[in-house]
Amino acid sequence: MSAVRSLGVLNVASRLAVGLTVLLVLSLVLFVYQRAIIPIYGIAPSTYTLNSVVAAASLVAAAHPFRVSRLRLLLSAGFVFSAAPLATYWVAVRTARWHRPILGPLLTHFVVLVPLLSVLASFVVETNLFHTASSPRTLQSRNSVTYRSLAGLVCYIATIVSSQWWTRVSYLNYVSESQIFLGLAAAMFNVWIVAYKVRRPPATRKKVSSPTSPPFFVKLLFFIGFNLLWWTNSRFLASPVLQHPLPQPYMHPSFPLLTHSAVQSTTGLIVVGEALPPPTYQGGPDSEMHSLRYLRASHSLLGGVWMGHKVATLDDAPSQVDSFGTSLGDSIYSTFVLQEAARLVNSTSKGATGEWERTLVIGLGIGTSAAAFNRHGISTTIVEIDPAVYEAARLYFGLPDHAPGNLFFEDARTWATRRRISIEAGKEEAPFDIIVHDCFSGGGVPEHIFTVEFWDDLKASLHPEGVVVVNFAGMIISDSSRMISQTLKRSFGNCRAFHDSFEDISEQQHGTEFINLVFFCTSHSTPLTFRRASRSDYLDSYLREHVLSSLPSREVAFELLTGQLDDRFILTDSNNPLGKLQDALGHHHWSLMRDVLPDVFWETY
C-alpha cells in the first residue's frame, strides 16, 4: 500500500514539475516576444492590447474541443517555435509599414504570439496538475470545464506576472531572440524523440496494443541525425536582426545606412546608426533625411547630430569630434540646447555673477547639454539608468569621460533619495547649481520621478539659488502638461516654460501639436529672469545662436499650461495617473518617429 502511495506522490510531483516548467517557459516566451517587437513598435503600442491577447491565448488552450496527446503537442510546439523568429520579425515589419500603431501590433500578436502561447498552455491543460486522490472530482478530469478553466487562468496569471522577472537575468542581454526561440524548439524536438512511442499492430483483433518505445539504437541514430541537421541548418530560421552586441559596424546592403553599435541593455535595445548621404548628393539643402548620426533606444530617438557636409560652425571654428576623431555637427534636436539656457538665469546672485560651478544631468541622451556645461567649465555629474547610453554618448557623440564620482548608473529616484538621506545624516555633499532632468523616451516618462516626493528629495541636492530644468514632450494644453506644471509650481514656487519649435505655435496647435517643453524652476523668491545670450554662450554653434538668442519668443504662458490650480492635478506617490496618460501619447509618438525617419531605419537593428 505504501509503495502505491509513493508512486502516486511521485506521479503528482512529476506532473507538477512538468507544469511549472511549462509555465516558466510561457513567461520566458512573452518576455522574448516583447523584446523582439518593441524595437519595431515601441513600448506603448506593443503592450496596449498585450494582456488581452495573452488572455485570448489561454482561453484558446482551455476551450478548444480537440483532445491532443502531450507528445503531439510537443511536436506541434517545436514547429511553431521554429517559425517564431522569422514570423515575429517579418509580420511586425510588414504591419508596421501600414503606420497603424494599434491595428499593427494587435495583428502581430494574433499571428505570432497566440500560437506560441496557446500550444504551451494546451500542454499545461492536458497535464492534469490537480489530479490527486483528495482533489474534488471536477478537478480530477482534464475534460471538465472547471479544471480547464482553472488551468487556463493559471497560465494567464503565470505568464503575465512572471514575464518581467526575466529582465533581471542579465545573461539574456547576450542571447538573441532567435537563439532563445530556436533553442526551445530544439529542446522540444529532442524531448519528443526521447519520449516517442509507437503503437504496434495487436496480435489478435480482441487484444488492444499498447505503445512501445522503438529500439534504443534507432532512437539514438534519430537523435544524433536530427541534432546534426538542426545545428547546421537552424541559422536559416533565424530572423535578420543584427547580432547584439554588434561585433563590427554594419552597412545596409541596399540603403545608405550604417549601424555603428547595437546593444541589448537595461532600458532595451540601444543602437547608434548613421544615415549616410545618397551617392548623388553634392551638398546643399535637400528634402531627404541624411548625413546624421542618431542614438536610438528601442523605437525612440534619444538624440542625434549632423554629419559630413552638414557639419558647420560659427566663424569656421574647429568642430567637435567623437572618440575616433570624426567631426560632429549640431544637435538635430534643439531641446537639449534650450536646456543650456539655465546658464542665462540672472535673477539670483549666483546667476548674476555667472558663477555656475556644478551641474547635475539626469537622463543623458547623447550628452549634448552635459558636454556643453563641461565646455563652459562647469563640473558635471551624470545620473543615467542605462550604461549603454553613456558608452554610446562617449564613443560616438563627443561626451568627455566622467570620473566614477561624477557618474551614476541607477534610477534617479533611488539616487536622489539616497543622497537626501546622506545629507540629512550630516554628510557634506556639495550642492548643484543647475539640475537638468530629461527622462523622456518612447513616448512617455517614468512617472515616479515627477512627483512631489521626488522633487523634495532632489531639492536636498540643489543650491538654494539653483535652477532645475525639466524637459517634457507633449501638448501645451493637456492633462499631462497640467499635472507636471502644477506639481513643479507647488514644489518650487517659481517657474517659467519655453518651447523648442522652430516655428511659432498657434492657439489651434496648443492641444494637438506634439512639442518639447522645457521648464525652468527655482525655489528662490526673486522672479526668474534671463540675461541676453552672447557669442561665448554659443560655443561656435549655429543652433545655439538661433535657440538662445530667440529665448524670449519661445516662452509659453505658464497659466496656459497649468489651467485652474487644482490639488487633483498635483502628482504624488499615491496620486499619479501620469503613466497612463503618457501611454495614450505613445501611439502618437510612434507615428511621429515613423515620420522623422523612414521605415528602413526602424527595421535595421
N, C-alpha and C positions, 0 to 999 in steps of 0.2 A: 504494500500500500504506500509506504514511504517513497519507494522508487518511482511509483506512478506520479505521486505528488511532486517529486523532484523534477521529473520530466515535464510536468505541467508548468511548474515555475520557470524552468529553463526555456520552454516554448514561449511563454509570455515575455520573458526577458529578451529573447531573440527578436520577437516581433516589435517590442518597444525600441530596441536598438536600431532595427531597420527603419522604423517610422521616424525616430528622432534624426537619423542620418539624412533621410529624405527631406525632412523639414529644414534641416540645416542647409542642404543643397538648394532648396526653394529660396531661402533668404539670400544665399550667395548669387543665385541666378538673377534675382531682382536687382541686387546691388550692381552686378556686372552689366546688366542691360541698361540701367540708368546711366552708368558711366560711359556706355557706348554711344547713347543718343544725345546726351547733354551737350557735347561739342557741336552737334548739328542743330539742336532745338533749344538749348538753354534750359535753365532750371525751371522757370515758371511754366512754359508751355509743356515741358516734358512731364511735369508732375501734376498738371491741372486735373487730368482725368485718371491718373495712375491708380489710385486706390480703388476706384470704381471698376477699372479693368481687372485688377487683381481679384476683386470680389467676383467678377463675372467668370474668371478662370476657375476659381474654387467652386462656383456654382455648377459649371460645366462638369467638373470632376465628380461632384456629388450627385447630380441629377441625371446624367446620361444613362439611357436604358441598357447599354451594352455591358455584358459581363466578360471582361478580358482577363486572361491569366496574367500574373505578375511577370512571367517570362516574356510574354508578348509585349506587355507594357514597357519592359526594359529595352527590348529590341526597338520598339517604336521611338522611345526616348532617345536612343542612340542616333537614329536617323534625323530626328528633329534637331538635336543639338549639333549634329554635323552641318546642318544647313544654317544654323543660327548666325555665325559670323558674317557671312555674305548677305544673308537676308536682313540682318539688323542694319548694316551699313547702307545697302542699296535701297531698301524700302524707305528708310529715313531720308536719304538723299533725294530720291525721286519725289516724295511727298513734300519735302521742304521747298522744292522748286516751285510749288504752287503758291508759296508765300501765304499759307493759311495756318497760323500758329495754333489753332485749336483742332481743326479737322486733321491736319497732317499727323501730329503725334498720336491722335486717337486711332487713326487708321493703322499707323505703325504698331501701336500696342496690340491691336487685334490680330494683325497679320503675323507678328513675330512673338510677342510676349505671351499671348493667350495659349498657343500650342505648347510653349516651353513649360509654363506653369501648370496647365491642366493635365498634361501627361504625367508630371511628377505628383501632383495632388491626387490623381487617379490611383497611383501606386499606393499612397497612404490610405485611400479609401478602401482599396482592395486588400490591404493588410489590416485585418481586424485587430486594432490595438487594445480594444476593450473586452476581448473575449476571455473571460475567466469564469470559474465556477460560481463566483459570488456576484457577477455582473447581472444587471437586470436583463430579462430576456430580449428586450428591444435593442440592447447594445451587443448581444452575442451574435446576432446575424448581421453580416455585412450588407445584406439586401434590405434591411429595414430602413424606413425613412428617417427614423430617429438617429440611427447610427451614422448614416451617410451625411445627414445634415450636420451632425456634431463634428464629423471628420472634416467636412468642407470648411466649417467655421474655424477649426483648429489650424488648418492650412492657411487660411486667410490671415488670422491673427499672427501666427508664427512668421509668415513671410513679411508682413508689414513691420512688425515690431522689431524683429532681429536683423533686418537687412542693413540698417545703419551701423550695426556692430562691426561690420566688415571694414568700415572706414578706419578703424583703429589698427588694422593689420597692415602695417607699413610695407611689408613684403609684397603685397598685391600691387603697389605702385610700379613694380618692376616686371609684372606679369601682364601681358596684353589680354584684352577681352577674347581674342581668337584663341589664345593658348588655354584660357580657362574653359571656354565652351567646348573646344575640341578635346581637351583633357578629360572633361566629364563624359563626352561622347565615347572616347576610347575606353574609359573605365566601365561604362555601361555595356559596351560590346564585349569586353573581356569577362565581366561577370556573367553575361548571358552565355558565353561559350563554356565557362566553367560549370554553370548550373543547368545547361541544356540536357534534356532527356528526350528519348524517342519512344513512341508507343509501338511495340511490335505486334504483328497480327496474332490474335489468340489461337490457341491450339484447337479449340472447338468453338462453335457458334455460341454455346451457352456460357462459355468462360469469358470474363471480361479481362482484357490485358491491362497491366499497369505500366506506367512509363519506366523505362530503364535508361541508365546512362550509357553512352557509347564507350567503347574500349578506351582505356587511358591514353594509349599511343595515338589514337585518332584525334582525341581532344588536344593532345599536346601538339601534334602537327598543325591542326587548325589554329591553335592559339599562336604558335610561332609564325605561321604563314600570314595570319591576319595582322599581327603587330609589325612584321617587316613591311607589308604592303601599306599599313597605316602611316608609319613614321617616315616612309619615303615619299608618300604622296599627299599627306594631310595638309601640307603647305598650300595646296591648290584650293583648299576650302577656307583659308584664312581671308579676312577682309583686307582691302588695300590700305588700311590705316598704317601710318609710319610706325617705326619702332620707337618705343619710349623707355628710357631716354634715347634721343636721336644720336647715333654714333658719329654722324658727319652731316654737313648741310645737304639738303635735298632739293634738286632742281626739278620743277614740274615738267613733264615731258612735252606738254603742248601749250603751255601758258607761261608768260614771263613772271613766274612766281618762285621765289627762293625761300625755303624754310631753314632758318639757321638753327633752331633749337625747339625741341618738343619734350616736355617732361610731365609725367603724372605726379601731382604734388598735393599738398594739404587742401587747397581750395579747388582742385580739379586739374584739368589739362592746361598747362602754361606753354604757350607757343610764341616764338619770335619769328615773324615772317617778314618778307620784303617784296613789295610789288615793284618789279623792275620795269624800266621804260620799254615800250614796244620797240621792235627793231627799226621801225620807220621814224621814231621820234628824233627830231633835230633841235629840240629846245624850244622854250617859249610856252605860253599858256595853251592848254587844250582841254577837251571835255572828259578825257579818261582819267581814272584814279590810278596813278602810278608814281614811281620814284618816292616811295615812302616805306619806312620800316615801322612795324607795329608790334605791340605786345598784346597778346590775346589770352584771356582766361575763359576757357570753355567757349561760349558763344557771346562774349563781350570783349570790347576793346578797352584795355586799361590805359592806352595812350599810344603815341607814335610820333615820329619825326620825319621831316622831308629829307630826301637823299639825292645824291647825284647832281643833276643840273638845277635842282630846286633848292640847293643849299645857297643861302645868300646872307650876308651880314652888313651892318651899317659901316660905311666908310671902308668896305672890303677888309675888315678886321679878320684875323685868323678865326676860323670856325672851331667849335668844339669837336672832339673826336671820341670814338669809342675805344675800348681797350686794345683794339687791333690797329688803331691809327686812322680809321676811316672817318671822313668828315661827316658831321651831323648838322642838319638844318634845324629850323624852328619846329616847335611842337605843332602837331596837326590839330590839337585842341587848345583853345585859348583859356579854358577854365584854370589850368594849372598856373598860367601866367597871372591871371586875375588874383589868384591866392597870394601872390607876392605883394599885392597892394597893402598888405598888413604893415610893410615897412614904411608906407606913406602916412600912417596914422601919426598925427602931431598934436593930439588933444591931451596927451599926458607928458609929464616931464621927461620920461624915457624916450617917447616918440619925438618930442620937440628937439631933443639933442641928437637923435638918431643913434642912441647908444644901445642898439639891439645886440645882445650877447649870445643868447641861447634860444634855439628853436626846436620844437618837437614836431615831427611829422608822423601822423597816424594814418596808415594806408599809403603805401609808397607809389604804386603805379610804375611809371617808367622813371620816376625820380626827378621830374622837371623842377618842381618848386624846391625840393631838398637840395639839388645841385646848385640852384640859383642862390639860395640862402648861404650855402657854403662859399660860393664865389664872392659874395658880399662880405665875407669874413665872419659870418655868424656860425658858431658851433651848433651842429645839427645832430639831433638824436632821432632815430627811426624806430617805430613800433610797427611791424609788418607781420601778419599772421603766417604768410607763406614764404619760406626761404627761397623757393624757386623764383619768385617775383624779384627779390633783391638781387639774386645772381644774374637774372636777365637784365635788370637795370644797370648793374655794374659792368657787365661784359659788352652789352650792345647799345646802351643809351647814355654813356658818359658819366654815370654816377660814380663819384670817388669812393674809395674804400672807407668803411667806417669801423672804428675800433670796437671791440666787444662791449665796452662800457657804454657805447652810444648806439647799440644795435640790439633789438629785442624781437625775437620771433615768437610771438604769442598773441592771444586775443587781447584787444585794447582794454576790455573791461577788467580782465584779470590783472593786467599791468597797472592800470590806474588805481584799482582797489589796493593792491599790494603796496604801491608807493604811498598812498594816503596813510595806510596803517603804519608804514615805516616812519613817515613824517610825524604822525601823532605820537609815536613811541619815543620821539626825541632825536631821531637820526637826522643829521644835516643833509639835506638834499637841495641843491641849487635850483631855484625856480626857473621856469621857462618864460621868456618874454613874448614869444609867439608860439601858439599851438595850432597846427593845421590838421584838420580832421576831414579826411576824404576816403570814405569807405564804400563808395557806390560801385557795384559790379553786377552785371547780369540783369539789369532792370530793377534792382532793388537795393536795399541797405539792410545791414544787420540791426534789427530794431532794438536790441538790448544795449546798444551804445548811443542811443538817442533819448534816454530817459533822464528825468531829474536826478535820480540817484547816480547815474553815470557822470553827469555834469558836475555834481557835488564832489565826486571822487576826483575828477580831473582838475577842478579848481584848486585842490590842495597842491597841485604841481605848477600852478600858474602864478606869475608875479602879480601883485595887487594892481599894477598898472599894465598888465599884459593883455594881449589880444588873442581871442580864439577865432579861427577861420574854419567855417563848416561848409563843405560842398554838398549840394543836394540836387539831384536831377529829377525833374518832374514838371508839373504845370504850375503857373503862378497862382491860379485860383483852383485849389483842390483841397480835399480834407488832409492829404499828406503834408502839403506845404503849410497848411494852417496849424497842424499839430506841431510840426518842427519849429516854426517861427514863434508860436505861443510858448512852447517849452523853453526855447532859448531866451526869450524875453523874461520869463519867470526866473530862470536860473541866473542870468547875468544882468538883466535890467537895462542894458544899453546896447542896442543892435541896429545895424543897417544891412541892406541886401543889394546885390548887383547881379546882373545877368551877363553871360559871356557871348551873346549872339553878335554877329557882325552886322545885323540889321536891327532896326527899331522893332519892338514888339507892340503890335496894335492891341487895342482893347478886345477885339474879336478873337485874338490868339491867346488871351490870358488863360482860358480854360481848355485850350486844345493843343497848343504848341509845347512840345517836349523840349525843355531847355535846361541848362545848368544854372543854378542859383548859388551864389557864394555869399554866405552870411559872415559879417564881421561883428564880434561881440566883445564887450569888456564889462567888468564889474566896477570900473572906475566911474565916478559920478558925473564927470565932465562929459557933455555931449560929444560923441565920436566924430572927429573931423579928419580930413586927409590933406596933406600938402600936395602941391602940384609936382608931377613926376619930372625928373631932369634926365639929361643924357646919361649920367652914370647909373641910373636905375635900369636902363635898357639892356645892359650887358651885350651891346653890339647887335641886338636882335630887333628886326623889323616888327615882329609880332608884339614884343614887349612895348615898343614905341607906340604902336597902334592901340593896344589894350589899355595901358596905364595912362596914356595921355587923354584917353576918352572916358576915363572913370566917371566923371560927373554925369555924363549922358547915359550911363548904364544902370543908374540906380533905379530900384523898384520900390515904390512906396510901401513901407513896412505895414501900414494899415491895410493895404490891399492883400497882403499875404496872410495877416492874422485874422482879418474879419473881426467880428464882435468877440471880445475876450470871453472865454467860457472855460471853466475848470474841466469840463469833459474832454477838452482838446489838449490838456496837459498830459504828456506821456510820462508814465511811471512804470515801475516794475509790475505793478498789479493792474494797470490800465494801459495796455499797449497794443492797439489794433494796427500799428503801422505796418507790420509784416504782411498782413492780409491785404491791406490797401496797396502795398507795393507789388504784391503778386499779381494784382489785376493790371498793373502797368507793365508787367513783364512781357505780355504778349505784344504790346505796342513797341517796347524796346527791342524785341526780337525782330519785328518788321523793320524798325529803324536801322538796325545793324545790317540787315539784308540790303537796304538802300545805300548804306555807306560803302560797303564792299560787295562785289559780285559774288554769286554763289560759289564759284570755284575756290575762293579764299576760305570759306567756311567748310568746304568739303575736303580740304587738304590739311591734315594734321597728324 
